């Protein structure tokens, strides 16, 4: 009987834990330069509104891989230049691996122990992929299994972590390196309309790296969830044009999110049926102040419940898939003391997330 019980325990899937998270941003702060460039492009009657939205954005810094101000003298977008998509992808091929490697270098691990590599990135394409470039440069084994998650947008970090969890639960010996890297500032467009300029106002560059394994350190990854809002496909768009990737972000998004989160079935999906009041940590993708306000109000959260997300927004802006990892990194640094929910929104309009908690 004891042997049978032991066999059952050994056969049970192990808990998958995020052991460590490291983050990196480039060295150039381009937020004010963008504001100074964008405002004169607008008709005079819209400039006052733009300034008010800048002040309300709760963003103080956004970082870019561009070596100099991209809209200044000698910059990538000097005098309203519209670089081709191929030139933007050339810069992506150089800068994305470099920024990802910066984040990876801040982790303490032996590359020889890594069995799987997952990379999420939606702001560029290169082949061999960023995953292969990273594997070669840090000396991963040629037998490492790789997964590249592309063009999923802001919730790709959730997909990456869920995939890492599945891998570890199927093989307790697995050690997964999870990387997100986004270079949103490669896709600035010379617009003179307020809606796309306000959308571009949100975005910056960033990267993260995380270790996921069965080692009981850090925090435990729980079940994932996914919900696509009905009749919402037109609200967020990310298409490839001849002059970069073109973002469409409808002003209806916050309202739709807030309404969806008020639905009891949606709340049950987020919390696993335990109720919003049982969640100690809300790691919400910092897609913008209006998004965070919508989540806070839609779920009826107490003030300061999203402070980690708001702090990331102030310091870095929206870094697409990397953003949620920055929020989780702050939480891990402070300490995971109870049940948590990680939540992000993106094209679909879909809400993707997973539950997490302290190591037992």
Legacy VTK file of the C-alpha trace (Angstrom):
# vtk DataFile Version 3.0
C-alpha trace
ASCII
DATASET POLYDATA
POINTS 360 float
0.000 0.000 0.000
2.776 2.446 0.891
4.496 1.663 -2.396
1.258 2.321 -4.300
0.796 5.655 -2.526
4.391 6.619 -3.308
3.907 5.746 -6.971
0.789 7.927 -7.086
2.678 10.846 -5.498
5.571 10.444 -7.924
3.151 10.313 -10.858
1.348 13.529 -9.869
2.351 16.517 -11.996
4.828 18.757 -10.174
4.070 22.388 -9.429
5.647 24.714 -11.968
7.358 27.692 -10.333
8.696 30.960 -11.674
12.037 30.906 -9.873
13.318 34.321 -11.001
12.520 37.202 -13.360
14.906 39.796 -14.764
14.015 42.834 -16.889
15.815 45.286 -19.145
15.026 48.494 -21.015
17.211 50.362 -23.527
19.130 53.440 -22.492
17.248 56.211 -24.315
14.136 57.814 -22.829
12.029 59.023 -25.782
8.755 59.933 -24.078
9.143 63.728 -24.027
10.762 63.762 -27.466
7.708 61.986 -28.861
5.334 64.437 -27.177
7.286 67.407 -28.560
7.218 65.835 -32.039
3.574 64.757 -32.041
1.842 67.873 -30.712
2.753 70.251 -33.591
1.480 67.676 -36.087
-2.069 68.174 -34.828
-4.516 70.914 -35.820
-4.472 73.724 -33.233
-7.915 72.813 -31.877
-6.716 69.296 -30.995
-3.409 70.223 -29.357
-5.022 71.200 -26.066
-6.771 67.822 -25.920
-3.517 66.037 -26.724
-1.671 67.875 -23.926
-4.437 66.970 -21.493
-4.253 63.302 -22.491
-0.464 63.336 -22.093
-0.867 64.671 -18.558
-3.505 62.042 -17.776
-1.522 59.147 -19.258
0.433 58.560 -16.030
3.510 57.799 -18.150
6.769 59.503 -17.228
9.257 57.486 -19.303
9.363 55.250 -22.345
12.583 53.672 -23.538
13.823 53.005 -27.059
16.567 51.002 -28.768
17.229 53.916 -31.113
20.759 55.246 -30.562
19.520 58.853 -30.651
16.185 60.591 -30.500
14.281 58.845 -33.311
12.480 62.070 -34.261
15.481 64.379 -33.811
18.320 65.329 -36.135
19.767 62.214 -37.708
17.053 60.075 -36.135
15.204 57.146 -37.664
12.104 59.292 -38.283
13.827 62.641 -38.896
11.581 65.205 -40.620
8.665 62.787 -40.673
10.570 60.034 -42.488
8.639 56.811 -42.999
11.222 54.005 -43.081
10.257 50.865 -44.946
9.212 47.747 -43.088
12.385 46.032 -44.300
14.590 48.723 -42.716
12.640 48.443 -39.473
13.083 44.656 -39.505
16.814 45.090 -40.112
17.040 47.125 -36.913
14.846 44.582 -35.108
17.226 41.773 -36.113
20.089 43.635 -34.439
18.416 45.214 -31.430
15.879 42.600 -30.296
18.435 39.865 -29.518
20.713 42.413 -27.841
17.958 43.667 -25.509
16.808 40.120 -24.749
20.375 39.117 -23.905
20.630 42.103 -21.567
17.650 40.782 -19.582
19.003 37.218 -19.633
22.390 38.377 -18.337
20.675 39.597 -15.158
19.584 36.057 -14.262
21.826 33.705 -12.288
21.693 30.307 -13.992
23.798 27.739 -15.811
22.899 27.622 -19.536
23.808 23.931 -19.545
20.768 23.218 -17.342
18.194 24.765 -19.706
16.049 22.198 -21.508
13.519 24.523 -23.189
13.526 28.081 -24.525
10.331 30.078 -25.098
10.505 33.514 -26.741
7.533 35.873 -27.172
7.796 38.874 -29.504
5.256 40.563 -31.777
7.136 43.663 -32.970
9.414 42.035 -35.517
10.452 39.024 -37.526
13.855 37.553 -38.335
15.015 34.099 -39.420
16.928 32.405 -37.915
14.666 33.598 -35.130
15.433 35.513 -31.957
15.137 32.174 -30.154
17.930 30.641 -32.249
20.119 33.727 -31.901
19.713 33.712 -28.119
20.398 29.969 -27.874
23.624 30.333 -29.828
24.906 33.409 -28.015
24.405 32.117 -24.466
25.634 28.638 -25.310
22.473 26.581 -24.928
22.681 22.976 -26.018
21.799 22.374 -29.689
19.183 19.919 -28.392
17.233 22.608 -26.492
13.577 22.625 -27.518
12.471 26.064 -28.712
9.105 27.787 -29.031
8.650 31.191 -30.664
5.373 32.991 -29.885
4.787 35.781 -32.384
2.204 38.438 -33.183
-0.106 37.665 -30.251
0.356 41.127 -28.791
0.158 42.144 -25.160
-1.052 38.816 -23.757
1.781 36.752 -25.317
3.567 36.636 -21.936
0.609 34.714 -20.525
0.832 32.218 -23.379
4.580 31.869 -22.770
4.149 31.205 -19.037
1.264 28.797 -19.604
3.393 26.891 -22.114
6.287 26.744 -19.640
3.905 25.434 -16.983
2.668 22.651 -19.274
6.247 21.661 -20.076
7.330 21.459 -16.433
4.204 19.591 -15.367
4.835 17.006 -18.102
8.556 16.670 -17.255
9.655 17.550 -13.708
13.296 17.710 -14.878
12.568 20.512 -17.359
14.108 23.939 -16.833
12.520 26.534 -19.086
13.973 29.927 -20.008
11.092 32.275 -20.906
11.968 35.486 -22.769
9.814 38.392 -23.943
11.265 41.175 -26.082
9.365 44.000 -27.784
10.599 46.972 -29.814
7.422 48.983 -30.273
9.313 52.194 -31.097
10.347 50.687 -34.437
6.817 51.333 -35.685
6.292 55.043 -35.217
4.178 56.484 -38.042
4.121 60.080 -39.286
0.469 60.614 -38.381
-1.386 63.888 -38.015
-4.539 62.397 -36.462
-5.014 62.437 -32.716
-6.272 58.845 -32.295
-3.174 57.056 -33.655
-0.857 59.559 -31.977
-2.492 58.842 -28.615
-2.104 55.118 -29.278
1.602 55.573 -30.069
1.976 57.672 -26.912
1.606 54.481 -24.840
4.378 52.298 -26.259
8.026 51.712 -25.418
10.652 48.966 -25.688
11.549 46.338 -23.095
12.570 42.738 -22.467
12.296 40.165 -19.708
13.752 36.766 -18.904
12.386 34.212 -16.438
13.305 30.748 -15.196
10.475 28.242 -14.785
11.032 24.819 -13.212
9.778 22.405 -10.571
12.217 23.865 -8.029
10.076 25.250 -5.167
11.379 28.818 -5.376
9.687 32.061 -6.393
5.977 31.589 -7.001
3.750 28.793 -8.297
1.998 29.018 -11.665
-1.625 27.902 -11.475
-4.346 27.266 -14.023
-4.725 29.523 -17.029
-7.849 30.987 -18.579
-8.871 32.678 -21.826
-11.956 34.674 -22.706
-12.693 36.363 -26.032
-15.190 39.206 -25.855
-18.013 38.886 -28.404
-18.139 41.257 -31.384
-14.808 42.851 -30.496
-12.392 41.789 -33.250
-12.355 45.293 -34.718
-11.245 47.003 -31.482
-7.527 46.120 -31.565
-5.651 45.664 -34.840
-1.972 45.094 -35.615
-1.308 44.807 -39.336
1.864 44.743 -41.419
2.180 47.638 -43.848
4.889 48.804 -46.225
6.011 51.356 -43.614
5.973 49.350 -40.412
3.357 47.564 -38.341
0.166 49.597 -38.077
-1.601 49.652 -34.700
-5.304 50.298 -34.308
-6.515 50.758 -30.735
-10.150 51.766 -30.372
-11.224 54.155 -27.653
-13.983 51.641 -26.862
-11.498 49.115 -25.408
-11.506 50.309 -21.762
-15.286 50.446 -21.624
-15.655 46.969 -23.102
-13.106 45.587 -20.633
-14.798 47.217 -17.652
-18.195 45.882 -18.702
-16.840 42.378 -19.264
-15.182 42.262 -15.849
-18.478 43.103 -14.197
-19.953 39.850 -15.494
-20.100 37.108 -12.806
-19.030 34.394 -15.282
-15.948 36.383 -16.276
-15.032 36.946 -12.637
-15.420 33.243 -11.942
-13.109 32.441 -14.859
-10.471 34.842 -13.544
-10.503 33.602 -9.964
-11.342 29.938 -10.440
-14.665 30.534 -8.739
-13.198 31.706 -5.432
-14.262 35.339 -5.801
-12.441 38.609 -6.408
-12.121 39.258 -2.686
-9.889 36.167 -2.260
-7.177 37.486 -4.615
-4.219 39.107 -2.859
-2.235 40.131 -5.956
-3.520 41.504 -9.260
-0.793 41.521 -11.928
-2.543 43.396 -14.734
-0.884 44.278 -18.029
-0.180 48.018 -17.947
-1.711 48.761 -21.330
-2.538 52.330 -20.354
-4.071 54.277 -17.506
-7.574 53.881 -18.921
-7.120 50.107 -19.109
-5.971 49.883 -15.496
-8.807 52.165 -14.371
-11.291 49.951 -16.240
-9.965 46.811 -14.555
-9.999 48.427 -11.117
-13.532 49.709 -11.492
-14.838 46.641 -13.340
-13.659 44.281 -10.601
-14.444 46.686 -7.772
-10.859 46.572 -6.484
-9.610 48.629 -3.574
-7.393 51.655 -4.303
-3.726 50.759 -4.818
-4.617 47.167 -5.794
-2.907 47.786 -9.161
0.018 49.844 -7.851
2.637 47.479 -9.308
1.026 47.783 -12.735
0.756 51.564 -12.438
4.405 51.806 -11.373
5.495 49.896 -14.483
3.324 52.139 -16.670
4.912 55.276 -15.172
8.452 53.986 -15.555
8.254 52.266 -18.952
4.900 52.685 -20.692
3.300 49.775 -22.522
5.975 47.320 -23.723
3.475 44.891 -25.237
4.147 41.304 -24.094
7.079 42.278 -21.845
4.922 44.533 -19.658
3.205 41.845 -17.612
6.583 40.278 -16.815
7.782 43.622 -15.421
4.728 43.668 -13.139
5.339 40.098 -11.976
9.009 40.917 -11.387
8.015 43.718 -8.996
5.640 41.407 -7.162
8.268 38.680 -6.870
10.718 41.211 -5.463
8.187 42.343 -2.838
7.072 38.800 -2.038
4.060 36.732 -3.089
1.974 36.317 0.055
-1.313 34.943 -1.249
-3.339 33.974 -4.335
-2.735 36.072 -7.424
-4.188 36.619 -10.884
-2.162 37.706 -13.916
-4.284 39.296 -16.618
-3.612 40.837 -20.033
-5.680 42.006 -22.985
-4.936 41.993 -26.688
-6.206 41.378 -30.221
-9.463 39.528 -30.278
-10.475 41.434 -28.058
-9.330 38.686 -25.721
-8.485 38.468 -22.041
-5.773 35.931 -21.242
-4.408 35.109 -17.834
-3.354 32.638 -15.209
-3.503 32.228 -11.485
-0.416 32.125 -9.276
0.482 31.885 -5.634
3.194 31.456 -3.030
5.360 28.355 -2.858
3.994 26.010 -0.187
LINES 1 361
360 0 1 2 3 4 5 6 7 8 9 10 11 12 13 14 15 16 17 18 19 20 21 22 23 24 25 26 27 28 29 30 31 32 33 34 35 36 37 38 39 40 41 42 43 44 45 46 47 48 49 50 51 52 53 54 55 56 57 58 59 60 61 62 63 64 65 66 67 68 69 70 71 72 73 74 75 76 77 78 79 80 81 82 83 84 85 86 87 88 89 90 91 92 93 94 95 96 97 98 99 100 101 102 103 104 105 106 107 108 109 110 111 112 113 114 115 116 117 118 119 120 121 122 123 124 125 126 127 128 129 130 131 132 133 134 135 136 137 138 139 140 141 142 143 144 145 146 147 148 149 150 151 152 153 154 155 156 157 158 159 160 161 162 163 164 165 166 167 168 169 170 171 172 173 174 175 176 177 178 179 180 181 182 183 184 185 186 187 188 189 190 191 192 193 194 195 196 197 198 199 200 201 202 203 204 205 206 207 208 209 210 211 212 213 214 215 216 217 218 219 220 221 222 223 224 225 226 227 228 229 230 231 232 233 234 235 236 237 238 239 240 241 242 243 244 245 246 247 248 249 250 251 252 253 254 255 256 257 258 259 260 261 262 263 264 265 266 267 268 269 270 271 272 273 274 275 276 277 278 279 280 281 282 283 284 285 286 287 288 289 290 291 292 293 294 295 296 297 298 299 300 301 302 303 304 305 306 307 308 309 310 311 312 313 314 315 316 317 318 319 320 321 322 323 324 325 326 327 328 329 330 331 332 333 334 335 336 337 338 339 340 341 342 343 344 345 346 347 348 349 350 351 352 353 354 355 356 357 358 359
